[in-house]
Amino acid sequence: MLALEGFDATWMIGLALFGVHLLLVARILWRFAGAPRLVAAALAMAGAVYLIDTVGFVGLVDYESHASLFEAIVIAPAIVGELAVTWWLLARRNHQA
C-alpha cells in the first residue's frame, strides 16, 4: 500500500510539473509564436487546472472522496487546451508546407 501511495504522490508531482509546463508554453504562444489568443488561453487554463488538482491532492485530507470532482474539473479544459494547440500546430504546419 505504501508503494501505491508513493506512486500517487509522484504522479501528482508530475502533473504539477506538466501544469507549469503548459503555462509556460501558453505564455510563449501568447507572446512570441503568433498563436491565436484563444489557443494560448485554452492551454493556460489546462495548465491551471492541473495545478488546482495537485493543490487539492496536497491540501485535502480526504482527496479521494473528492477525486471524481477534481477529475471532472480537469478533463474538459485539458482536452480543449491540448487539442487546440495540436490543431493549431497541424494547421500551421500544413499552411507552411
Biopython code that builds the backbone (N, CA, C, O; Angstrom):
import numpy as np
from Bio.PDB.StructureBuilder import StructureBuilder

atoms = [
    (1, "MET", "N", (0.820, -1.194, 0.000)),
    (1, "MET", "CA", (0.000, 0.000, 0.000)),
    (1, "MET", "C", (0.869, 1.266, 0.000)),
    (1, "MET", "O", (0.530, 2.271, -0.624)),
    (2, "LEU", "N", (1.966, 1.190, 0.696)),
    (2, "LEU", "CA", (2.875, 2.334, 0.746)),
    (2, "LEU", "C", (3.430, 2.660, -0.633)),
    (2, "LEU", "O", (3.613, 3.830, -0.969)),
    (3, "ALA", "N", (3.697, 1.631, -1.435)),
    (3, "ALA", "CA", (4.201, 1.844, -2.789)),
    (3, "ALA", "C", (3.159, 2.544, -3.650)),
    (3, "ALA", "O", (3.505, 3.409, -4.456)),
    (4, "LEU", "N", (1.890, 2.181, -3.492)),
    (4, "LEU", "CA", (0.828, 2.847, -4.255)),
    (4, "LEU", "C", (0.672, 4.306, -3.851)),
    (4, "LEU", "O", (0.452, 5.166, -4.703)),
    (5, "GLU", "N", (0.782, 4.586, -2.576)),
    (5, "GLU", "CA", (0.704, 5.970, -2.116)),
    (5, "GLU", "C", (1.899, 6.783, -2.639)),
    (5, "GLU", "O", (1.759, 7.952, -3.000)),
    (6, "GLY", "N", (3.055, 6.150, -2.671)),
    (6, "GLY", "CA", (4.230, 6.818, -3.235)),
    (6, "GLY", "C", (4.059, 7.097, -4.718)),
    (6, "GLY", "O", (4.450, 8.155, -5.209)),
    (7, "PHE", "N", (3.467, 6.134, -5.434)),
    (7, "PHE", "CA", (3.208, 6.339, -6.853)),
    (7, "PHE", "C", (2.230, 7.489, -7.061)),
    (7, "PHE", "O", (2.438, 8.330, -7.936)),
    (8, "ASP", "N", (1.157, 7.531, -6.255)),
    (8, "ASP", "CA", (0.184, 8.624, -6.367)),
    (8, "ASP", "C", (0.844, 9.979, -6.155)),
    (8, "ASP", "O", (0.588, 10.929, -6.896)),
    (9, "ALA", "N", (1.687, 10.059, -5.148)),
    (9, "ALA", "CA", (2.367, 11.325, -4.866)),
    (9, "ALA", "C", (3.292, 11.711, -6.019)),
    (9, "ALA", "O", (3.335, 12.872, -6.427)),
    (10, "THR", "N", (4.024, 10.738, -6.537)),
    (10, "THR", "CA", (4.917, 11.005, -7.669)),
    (10, "THR", "C", (4.126, 11.429, -8.901)),
    (10, "THR", "O", (4.528, 12.342, -9.622)),
    (11, "TRP", "N", (3.009, 10.767, -9.135)),
    (11, "TRP", "CA", (2.147, 11.105, -10.276)),
    (11, "TRP", "C", (1.647, 12.539, -10.164)),
    (11, "TRP", "O", (1.637, 13.275, -11.151)),
    (12, "MET", "N", (1.229, 12.940, -8.962)),
    (12, "MET", "CA", (0.706, 14.290, -8.783)),
    (12, "MET", "C", (1.807, 15.339, -8.943)),
    (12, "MET", "O", (1.552, 16.432, -9.449)),
    (13, "ILE", "N", (3.006, 15.020, -8.523)),
    (13, "ILE", "CA", (4.134, 15.937, -8.749)),
    (13, "ILE", "C", (4.362, 16.096, -10.251)),
    (13, "ILE", "O", (4.599, 17.201, -10.739)),
    (14, "GLY", "N", (4.289, 14.985, -10.972)),
    (14, "GLY", "CA", (4.436, 15.030, -12.427)),
    (14, "GLY", "C", (3.348, 15.867, -13.079)),
    (14, "GLY", "O", (3.622, 16.629, -14.006)),
    (15, "LEU", "N", (2.112, 15.732, -12.601)),
    (15, "LEU", "CA", (1.020, 16.545, -13.148)),
    (15, "LEU", "C", (1.214, 18.024, -12.843)),
    (15, "LEU", "O", (0.898, 18.876, -13.673)),
    (16, "ALA", "N", (1.733, 18.332, -11.657)),
    (16, "ALA", "CA", (2.011, 19.732, -11.326)),
    (16, "ALA", "C", (3.075, 20.301, -12.259)),
    (16, "ALA", "O", (2.940, 21.418, -12.760)),
    (17, "LEU", "N", (4.121, 19.536, -12.486)),
    (17, "LEU", "CA", (5.169, 19.993, -13.404)),
    (17, "LEU", "C", (4.633, 20.135, -14.822)),
    (17, "LEU", "O", (5.007, 21.063, -15.539)),
    (18, "PHE", "N", (3.759, 19.219, -15.228)),
    (18, "PHE", "CA", (3.143, 19.324, -16.543)),
    (18, "PHE", "C", (2.266, 20.576, -16.622)),
    (18, "PHE", "O", (2.228, 21.244, -17.655)),
    (19, "GLY", "N", (1.565, 20.890, -15.540)),
    (19, "GLY", "CA", (0.760, 22.105, -15.498)),
    (19, "GLY", "C", (1.615, 23.358, -15.649)),
    (19, "GLY", "O", (1.250, 24.278, -16.381)),
    (20, "VAL", "N", (2.745, 23.392, -14.962)),
    (20, "VAL", "CA", (3.675, 24.526, -15.102)),
    (20, "VAL", "C", (4.188, 24.594, -16.535)),
    (20, "VAL", "O", (4.285, 25.678, -17.112)),
    (21, "HIS", "N", (4.513, 23.447, -17.107)),
    (21, "HIS", "CA", (4.971, 23.385, -18.493)),
    (21, "HIS", "C", (3.913, 23.975, -19.435)),
    (21, "HIS", "O", (4.241, 24.764, -20.321)),
    (22, "LEU", "N", (2.657, 23.595, -19.243)),
    (22, "LEU", "CA", (1.592, 24.120, -20.103)),
    (22, "LEU", "C", (1.443, 25.633, -19.954)),
    (22, "LEU", "O", (1.208, 26.339, -20.934)),
    (23, "LEU", "N", (1.581, 26.121, -18.732)),
    (23, "LEU", "CA", (1.506, 27.566, -18.532)),
    (23, "LEU", "C", (2.641, 28.288, -19.247)),
    (23, "LEU", "O", (2.429, 29.345, -19.843)),
    (24, "LEU", "N", (3.843, 27.723, -19.190)),
    (24, "LEU", "CA", (4.985, 28.338, -19.881)),
    (24, "LEU", "C", (4.806, 28.291, -21.399)),
    (24, "LEU", "O", (5.099, 29.269, -22.087)),
    (25, "VAL", "N", (4.332, 27.172, -21.919)),
    (25, "VAL", "CA", (4.089, 27.071, -23.365)),
    (25, "VAL", "C", (2.992, 28.043, -23.781)),
    (25, "VAL", "O", (3.088, 28.674, -24.833)),
    (26, "ALA", "N", (1.957, 28.167, -22.966)),
    (26, "ALA", "CA", (0.889, 29.126, -23.272)),
    (26, "ALA", "C", (1.436, 30.551, -23.330)),
    (26, "ALA", "O", (1.056, 31.336, -24.198)),
    (27, "ARG", "N", (2.313, 30.869, -22.415)),
    (27, "ARG", "CA", (2.935, 32.207, -22.409)),
    (27, "ARG", "C", (3.751, 32.432, -23.685)),
    (27, "ARG", "O", (3.697, 33.505, -24.285)),
    (28, "ILE", "N", (4.499, 31.419, -24.088)),
    (28, "ILE", "CA", (5.283, 31.521, -25.323)),
    (28, "ILE", "C", (4.367, 31.681, -26.523)),
    (28, "ILE", "O", (4.626, 32.508, -27.397)),
    (29, "LEU", "N", (3.299, 30.898, -26.572)),
    (29, "LEU", "CA", (2.353, 31.009, -27.688)),
    (29, "LEU", "C", (1.714, 32.388, -27.722)),
    (29, "LEU", "O", (1.544, 32.977, -28.789)),
    (30, "TRP", "N", (1.364, 32.896, -26.554)),
    (30, "TRP", "CA", (0.679, 34.190, -26.447)),
    (30, "TRP", "C", (1.592, 35.327, -26.899)),
    (30, "TRP", "O", (1.164, 36.213, -27.639)),
    (31, "ARG", "N", (2.853, 35.301, -26.453)),
    (31, "ARG", "CA", (3.748, 36.433, -26.676)),
    (31, "ARG", "C", (4.587, 36.357, -27.945)),
    (31, "ARG", "O", (4.839, 37.377, -28.586)),
    (32, "PHE", "N", (5.024, 35.142, -28.312)),
    (32, "PHE", "CA", (6.059, 35.061, -29.327)),
    (32, "PHE", "C", (5.706, 34.241, -30.563)),
    (32, "PHE", "O", (6.280, 34.477, -31.625)),
    (33, "ALA", "N", (4.802, 33.309, -30.465)),
    (33, "ALA", "CA", (4.594, 32.361, -31.561)),
    (33, "ALA", "C", (3.498, 32.770, -32.529)),
    (33, "ALA", "O", (3.322, 32.135, -33.569)),
    (34, "GLY", "N", (2.774, 33.803, -32.207)),
    (34, "GLY", "CA", (1.714, 34.233, -33.105)),
    (34, "GLY", "C", (0.493, 33.329, -33.106)),
    (34, "GLY", "O", (-0.285, 33.334, -34.060)),
    (35, "ALA", "N", (0.321, 32.561, -32.052)),
    (35, "ALA", "CA", (-0.855, 31.694, -31.958)),
    (35, "ALA", "C", (-2.085, 32.544, -31.636)),
    (35, "ALA", "O", (-1.968, 33.606, -31.024)),
    (36, "PRO", "N", (-3.237, 32.083, -32.041)),
    (36, "PRO", "CA", (-4.452, 32.803, -31.641)),
    (36, "PRO", "C", (-4.552, 32.878, -30.119)),
    (36, "PRO", "O", (-4.198, 31.935, -29.411)),
    (37, "ARG", "N", (-5.027, 33.985, -29.645)),
    (37, "ARG", "CA", (-5.116, 34.185, -28.191)),
    (37, "ARG", "C", (-5.973, 33.108, -27.527)),
    (37, "ARG", "O", (-5.688, 32.693, -26.404)),
    (38, "LEU", "N", (-7.009, 32.660, -28.210)),
    (38, "LEU", "CA", (-7.892, 31.634, -27.657)),
    (38, "LEU", "C", (-7.151, 30.320, -27.438)),
    (38, "LEU", "O", (-7.395, 29.628, -26.450)),
    (39, "VAL", "N", (-6.259, 29.976, -28.342)),
    (39, "VAL", "CA", (-5.465, 28.748, -28.207)),
    (39, "VAL", "C", (-4.548, 28.853, -26.991)),
    (39, "VAL", "O", (-4.468, 27.922, -26.190)),
    (40, "ALA", "N", (-3.865, 29.969, -26.855)),
    (40, "ALA", "CA", (-2.966, 30.159, -25.720)),
    (40, "ALA", "C", (-3.744, 30.192, -24.411)),
    (40, "ALA", "O", (-3.298, 29.629, -23.411)),
    (41, "ALA", "N", (-4.890, 30.839, -24.411)),
    (41, "ALA", "CA", (-5.705, 30.902, -23.193)),
    (41, "ALA", "C", (-6.235, 29.522, -22.808)),
    (41, "ALA", "O", (-6.273, 29.177, -21.627)),
    (42, "ALA", "N", (-6.638, 28.744, -23.788)),
    (42, "ALA", "CA", (-7.126, 27.393, -23.504)),
    (42, "ALA", "C", (-6.009, 26.534, -22.921)),
    (42, "ALA", "O", (-6.250, 25.744, -22.008)),
    (43, "LEU", "N", (-4.806, 26.679, -23.430)),
    (43, "LEU", "CA", (-3.679, 25.912, -22.899)),
    (43, "LEU", "C", (-3.323, 26.378, -21.491)),
    (43, "LEU", "O", (-2.984, 25.561, -20.635)),
    (44, "ALA", "N", (-3.396, 27.673, -21.249)),
    (44, "ALA", "CA", (-3.138, 28.194, -19.903)),
    (44, "ALA", "C", (-4.175, 27.666, -18.915)),
    (44, "ALA", "O", (-3.837, 27.333, -17.779)),
    (45, "MET", "N", (-5.420, 27.589, -19.336)),
    (45, "MET", "CA", (-6.465, 27.046, -18.479)),
    (45, "MET", "C", (-6.192, 25.580, -18.157)),
    (45, "MET", "O", (-6.404, 25.136, -17.029)),
    (46, "ALA", "N", (-5.722, 24.831, -19.151)),
    (46, "ALA", "CA", (-5.376, 23.427, -18.916)),
    (46, "ALA", "C", (-4.266, 23.317, -17.880)),
    (46, "ALA", "O", (-4.342, 22.482, -16.978)),
    (47, "GLY", "N", (-3.249, 24.139, -17.995)),
    (47, "GLY", "CA", (-2.170, 24.123, -17.017)),
    (47, "GLY", "C", (-2.651, 24.493, -15.624)),
    (47, "GLY", "O", (-2.217, 23.914, -14.629)),
    (48, "ALA", "N", (-3.543, 25.456, -15.568)),
    (48, "ALA", "CA", (-4.064, 25.883, -14.266)),
    (48, "ALA", "C", (-4.867, 24.774, -13.584)),
    (48, "ALA", "O", (-4.750, 24.583, -12.374)),
    (49, "VAL", "N", (-5.675, 24.047, -14.346)),
    (49, "VAL", "CA", (-6.478, 23.003, -13.698)),
    (49, "VAL", "C", (-5.620, 21.830, -13.231)),
    (49, "VAL", "O", (-5.948, 21.185, -12.235)),
    (50, "TYR", "N", (-4.525, 21.545, -13.936)),
    (50, "TYR", "CA", (-3.601, 20.526, -13.428)),
    (50, "TYR", "C", (-3.013, 20.971, -12.091)),
    (50, "TYR", "O", (-2.877, 20.163, -11.173)),
    (51, "LEU", "N", (-2.670, 22.232, -11.981)),
    (51, "LEU", "CA", (-2.136, 22.736, -10.721)),
    (51, "LEU", "C", (-3.195, 22.746, -9.621)),
    (51, "LEU", "O", (-2.891, 22.441, -8.467)),
    (52, "ILE", "N", (-4.420, 23.089, -9.961)),
    (52, "ILE", "CA", (-5.514, 23.061, -8.989)),
    (52, "ILE", "C", (-5.723, 21.651, -8.459)),
    (52, "ILE", "O", (-5.931, 21.453, -7.262)),
    (53, "ASP", "N", (-5.667, 20.683, -9.348)),
    (53, "ASP", "CA", (-5.809, 19.294, -8.941)),
    (53, "ASP", "C", (-4.701, 18.890, -7.975)),
    (53, "ASP", "O", (-4.960, 18.205, -6.985)),
    (54, "THR", "N", (-3.480, 19.306, -8.252)),
    (54, "THR", "CA", (-2.364, 18.976, -7.369)),
    (54, "THR", "C", (-2.507, 19.654, -6.016)),
    (54, "THR", "O", (-2.228, 19.045, -4.983)),
    (55, "VAL", "N", (-2.937, 20.903, -6.014)),
    (55, "VAL", "CA", (-3.156, 21.606, -4.744)),
    (55, "VAL", "C", (-4.236, 20.890, -3.937)),
    (55, "VAL", "O", (-4.118, 20.755, -2.719)),
    (56, "GLY", "N", (-5.283, 20.434, -4.611)),
    (56, "GLY", "CA", (-6.324, 19.675, -3.923)),
    (56, "GLY", "C", (-5.787, 18.383, -3.339)),
    (56, "GLY", "O", (-6.134, 18.012, -2.217)),
    (57, "PHE", "N", (-4.948, 17.701, -4.088)),
    (57, "PHE", "CA", (-4.351, 16.448, -3.622)),
    (57, "PHE", "C", (-3.500, 16.684, -2.374)),
    (57, "PHE", "O", (-3.550, 15.907, -1.420)),
    (58, "VAL", "N", (-2.731, 17.748, -2.394)),
    (58, "VAL", "CA", (-1.841, 18.048, -1.270)),
    (58, "VAL", "C", (-2.618, 18.641, -0.096)),
    (58, "VAL", "O", (-2.329, 18.329, 1.060)),
    (59, "GLY", "N", (-3.594, 19.487, -0.383)),
    (59, "GLY", "CA", (-4.263, 20.240, 0.669)),
    (59, "GLY", "C", (-5.445, 19.569, 1.328)),
    (59, "GLY", "O", (-5.785, 19.905, 2.462)),
    (60, "LEU", "N", (-6.075, 18.637, 0.656)),
    (60, "LEU", "CA", (-7.252, 17.991, 1.226)),
    (60, "LEU", "C", (-6.884, 16.664, 1.876)),
    (60, "LEU", "O", (-6.228, 15.818, 1.268)),
    (61, "VAL", "N", (-7.305, 16.502, 3.090)),
    (61, "VAL", "CA", (-7.038, 15.255, 3.795)),
    (61, "VAL", "C", (-7.810, 14.109, 3.149)),
    (61, "VAL", "O", (-7.291, 12.998, 3.034)),
    (62, "ASP", "N", (-9.034, 14.370, 2.732)),
    (62, "ASP", "CA", (-9.883, 13.333, 2.124)),
    (62, "ASP", "C", (-10.015, 13.539, 0.614)),
    (62, "ASP", "O", (-11.119, 13.516, 0.070)),
    (63, "TYR", "N", (-8.885, 13.738, -0.050)),
    (63, "TYR", "CA", (-8.884, 13.975, -1.504)),
    (63, "TYR", "C", (-9.626, 12.873, -2.248)),
    (63, "TYR", "O", (-10.340, 13.152, -3.210)),
    (64, "GLU", "N", (-9.467, 11.629, -1.818)),
    (64, "GLU", "CA", (-10.088, 10.501, -2.519)),
    (64, "GLU", "C", (-11.606, 10.645, -2.598)),
    (64, "GLU", "O", (-12.212, 10.206, -3.576)),
    (65, "SER", "N", (-12.226, 11.249, -1.595)),
    (65, "SER", "CA", (-13.675, 11.428, -1.646)),
    (65, "SER", "C", (-14.083, 12.529, -2.628)),
    (65, "SER", "O", (-15.240, 12.600, -3.041)),
    (66, "HIS", "N", (-13.142, 13.374, -2.993)),
    (66, "HIS", "CA", (-13.405, 14.458, -3.951)),
    (66, "HIS", "C", (-12.714, 14.228, -5.296)),
    (66, "HIS", "O", (-12.772, 15.087, -6.176)),
    (67, "ALA", "N", (-12.074, 13.094, -5.458)),
    (67, "ALA", "CA", (-11.267, 12.846, -6.659)),
    (67, "ALA", "C", (-12.099, 12.927, -7.935)),
    (67, "ALA", "O", (-11.623, 13.452, -8.941)),
    (68, "SER", "N", (-13.321, 12.422, -7.915)),
    (68, "SER", "CA", (-14.144, 12.473, -9.132)),
    (68, "SER", "C", (-14.494, 13.916, -9.499)),
    (68, "SER", "O", (-14.577, 14.245, -10.683)),
    (69, "LEU", "N", (-14.698, 14.775, -8.511)),
    (69, "LEU", "CA", (-14.956, 16.189, -8.784)),
    (69, "LEU", "C", (-13.731, 16.846, -9.410)),
    (69, "LEU", "O", (-13.850, 17.579, -10.393)),
    (70, "PHE", "N", (-12.558, 16.586, -8.844)),
    (70, "PHE", "CA", (-11.328, 17.155, -9.409)),
    (70, "PHE", "C", (-11.080, 16.625, -10.813)),
    (70, "PHE", "O", (-10.624, 17.360, -11.689)),
    (71, "GLU", "N", (-11.380, 15.356, -11.023)),
    (71, "GLU", "CA", (-11.216, 14.787, -12.367)),
    (71, "GLU", "C", (-12.127, 15.484, -13.366)),
    (71, "GLU", "O", (-11.714, 15.774, -14.488)),
    (72, "ALA", "N", (-13.349, 15.751, -12.969)),
    (72, "ALA", "CA", (-14.289, 16.451, -13.851)),
    (72, "ALA", "C", (-13.816, 17.870, -14.144)),
    (72, "ALA", "O", (-13.989, 18.372, -15.255)),
    (73, "ILE", "N", (-13.217, 18.512, -13.142)),
    (73, "ILE", "CA", (-12.707, 19.875, -13.330)),
    (73, "ILE", "C", (-11.529, 19.880, -14.302)),
    (73, "ILE", "O", (-11.361, 20.832, -15.065)),
    (74, "VAL", "N", (-10.723, 18.839, -14.280)),
    (74, "VAL", "CA", (-9.513, 18.782, -15.102)),
    (74, "VAL", "C", (-9.805, 18.373, -16.541)),
    (74, "VAL", "O", (-9.196, 18.914, -17.465)),
    (75, "ILE", "N", (-10.706, 17.447, -16.748)),
    (75, "ILE", "CA", (-10.854, 16.809, -18.058)),
    (75, "ILE", "C", (-11.179, 17.788, -19.184)),
    (75, "ILE", "O", (-10.461, 17.823, -20.183)),
    (76, "ALA", "N", (-12.224, 18.570, -19.052)),
    (76, "ALA", "CA", (-12.656, 19.431, -20.159)),
    (76, "ALA", "C", (-11.599, 20.472, -20.558)),
    (76, "ALA", "O", (-11.249, 20.555, -21.735)),
    (77, "PRO", "N", (-11.084, 21.264, -19.613)),
    (77, "PRO", "CA", (-10.062, 22.238, -20.028)),
    (77, "PRO", "C", (-8.805, 21.582, -20.581)),
    (77, "PRO", "O", (-8.188, 22.107, -21.507)),
    (78, "ALA", "N", (-8.423, 20.443, -20.022)),
    (78, "ALA", "CA", (-7.216, 19.763, -20.506)),
    (78, "ALA", "C", (-7.407, 19.293, -21.938)),
    (78, "ALA", "O", (-6.529, 19.487, -22.778)),
    (79, "ILE", "N", (-8.541, 18.680, -22.222)),
    (79, "ILE", "CA", (-8.796, 18.192, -23.578)),
    (79, "ILE", "C", (-8.878, 19.364, -24.552)),
    (79, "ILE", "O", (-8.256, 19.335, -25.614)),
    (80, "VAL", "N", (-9.626, 20.371, -24.201)),
    (80, "VAL", "CA", (-9.801, 21.520, -25.097)),
    (80, "VAL", "C", (-8.469, 22.232, -25.338)),
    (80, "VAL", "O", (-8.125, 22.535, -26.480)),
    (81, "GLY", "N", (-7.727, 22.495, -24.280)),
    (81, "GLY", "CA", (-6.463, 23.223, -24.422)),
    (81, "GLY", "C", (-5.420, 22.458, -25.208)),
    (81, "GLY", "O", (-4.770, 23.016, -26.092)),
    (82, "GLU", "N", (-5.254, 21.179, -24.890)),
    (82, "GLU", "CA", (-4.228, 20.398, -25.573)),
    (82, "GLU", "C", (-4.608, 20.122, -27.025)),
    (82, "GLU", "O", (-3.742, 20.123, -27.900)),
    (83, "LEU", "N", (-5.890, 19.886, -27.290)),
    (83, "LEU", "CA", (-6.317, 19.687, -28.678)),
    (83, "LEU", "C", (-6.239, 20.975, -29.492)),
    (83, "LEU", "O", (-5.914, 20.945, -30.679)),
    (84, "ALA", "N", (-6.534, 22.099, -28.857)),
    (84, "ALA", "CA", (-6.454, 23.386, -29.564)),
    (84, "ALA", "C", (-5.034, 23.636, -30.056)),
    (84, "ALA", "O", (-4.834, 24.064, -31.193)),
    (85, "VAL", "N", (-4.054, 23.372, -29.205)),
    (85, "VAL", "CA", (-2.656, 23.559, -29.612)),
    (85, "VAL", "C", (-2.290, 22.563, -30.703)),
    (85, "VAL", "O", (-1.606, 22.911, -31.665)),
    (86, "THR", "N", (-2.744, 21.328, -30.553)),
    (86, "THR", "CA", (-2.457, 20.313, -31.570)),
    (86, "THR", "C", (-3.017, 20.738, -32.919)),
    (86, "THR", "O", (-2.311, 20.698, -33.927)),
    (87, "TRP", "N", (-4.270, 21.140, -32.944)),
    (87, "TRP", "CA", (-4.896, 21.564, -34.209)),
    (87, "TRP", "C", (-4.199, 22.779, -34.786)),
    (87, "TRP", "O", (-3.993, 22.862, -35.996)),
    (88, "TRP", "N", (-3.829, 23.735, -33.921)),
    (88, "TRP", "CA", (-3.151, 24.938, -34.407)),
    (88, "TRP", "C", (-1.792, 24.578, -35.013)),
    (88, "TRP", "O", (-1.425, 25.083, -36.074)),
    (89, "LEU", "N", (-1.051, 23.701, -34.329)),
    (89, "LEU", "CA", (0.255, 23.292, -34.859)),
    (89, "LEU", "C", (0.103, 22.552, -36.193)),
    (89, "LEU", "O", (0.880, 22.781, -37.120)),
    (90, "LEU", "N", (-0.880, 21.680, -36.290)),
    (90, "LEU", "CA", (-1.105, 20.960, -37.554)),
    (90, "LEU", "C", (-1.507, 21.922, -38.665)),
    (90, "LEU", "O", (-1.018, 21.812, -39.790)),
    (91, "ALA", "N", (-2.381, 22.853, -38.361)),
    (91, "ALA", "CA", (-2.816, 23.822, -39.366)),
    (91, "ALA", "C", (-1.650, 24.706, -39.803)),
    (91, "ALA", "O", (-1.504, 25.016, -40.986)),
    (92, "ARG", "N", (-0.840, 25.100, -38.858)),
    (92, "ARG", "CA", (0.324, 25.929, -39.163)),
    (92, "ARG", "C", (1.325, 25.170, -40.029)),
    (92, "ARG", "O", (1.889, 25.720, -40.975)),
    (93, "ARG", "N", (1.538, 23.896, -39.693)),
    (93, "ARG", "CA", (2.459, 23.057, -40.474)),
    (93, "ARG", "C", (1.956, 22.878, -41.889)),
    (93, "ARG", "O", (2.728, 23.001, -42.841)),
    (94, "ASN", "N", (0.675, 22.591, -42.044)),
    (94, "ASN", "CA", (0.102, 22.382, -43.383)),
    (94, "ASN", "C", (0.079, 23.687, -44.173)),
    (94, "ASN", "O", (0.215, 23.665, -45.396)),
    (95, "HIS", "N", (-0.089, 24.803, -43.509)),
    (95, "HIS", "CA", (-0.132, 26.083, -44.196)),
    (95, "HIS", "C", (1.273, 26.458, -44.711)),
    (95, "HIS", "O", (1.412, 27.050, -45.781)),
    (96, "GLN", "N", (2.303, 26.104, -43.935)),
    (96, "GLN", "CA", (3.669, 26.459, -44.323)),
    (96, "GLN", "C", (4.235, 25.498, -45.363)),
    (96, "GLN", "O", (5.184, 25.841, -46.068)),
    (97, "ALA", "N", (3.667, 24.308, -45.464)),
    (97, "ALA", "CA", (4.204, 23.301, -46.398)),
    (97, "ALA", "C", (3.871, 23.591, -47.832)),
    (97, "ALA", "O", (4.257, 22.831, -48.720)),
]
sb = StructureBuilder()
sb.init_structure("model")
sb.init_model(0)
sb.init_chain("A")
sb.init_seg("    ")
for serial, (resi, resn, name, xyz) in enumerate(atoms, 1):
    if name == "N":
        sb.init_residue(resn, " ", resi, " ")
    sb.init_atom(name, np.array(xyz, "f"), 0.0, 1.0, " ", f" {name:<3s}", serial, name[0])
structure = sb.get_structure()
